[in-house]
Amino acid sequence: MKTLRSKTMKRLFMVLVVFIAVCAAVIALNMHGTGPW
């Protein structure tokens, strides 16, 4: 049970880190005026 929860938490943490990195990249691209939006 504990190992399963630990694995799930690690996966959620990785998803969160990737999401933040993507958001930061999109914001950086928009600041430089080369973003799609």
C-alpha positions as CSV (number, residue, x, y, z in Angstrom):
1,M,0.0,0.0,0.0
2,K,2.7,2.4,1.0
3,T,4.9,1.7,-2.1
4,L,1.8,2.0,-4.4
5,R,1.0,5.4,-2.9
6,S,4.7,6.5,-3.1
7,K,4.8,5.5,-6.8
8,T,1.5,7.4,-7.5
9,M,2.8,10.5,-5.7
10,K,6.1,10.3,-7.7
11,R,4.1,10.1,-11.0
12,L,1.9,13.0,-10.0
13,F,4.9,15.0,-9.1
14,M,6.5,14.3,-12.5
15,V,3.3,15.3,-14.3
16,L,3.2,18.5,-12.3
17,V,6.9,19.4,-13.1
18,V,6.3,18.7,-16.8
19,F,3.1,20.9,-16.8
20,I,4.9,23.8,-15.1
21,A,7.9,23.5,-17.5
22,V,5.5,23.6,-20.5
23,C,3.6,26.6,-19.1
24,A,7.0,28.4,-18.5
25,A,8.1,27.6,-22.0
26,V,4.8,28.9,-23.5
27,I,5.1,32.1,-21.4
28,A,8.7,32.6,-22.5
29,L,7.8,32.1,-26.1
30,N,5.0,34.6,-25.8
31,M,7.3,37.2,-24.2
32,H,9.7,36.9,-27.1
33,G,6.8,37.2,-29.6
34,T,7.5,33.9,-31.3
35,G,4.7,31.9,-29.6
36,P,1.6,30.6,-31.5
37,W,-0.7,32.9,-29.5
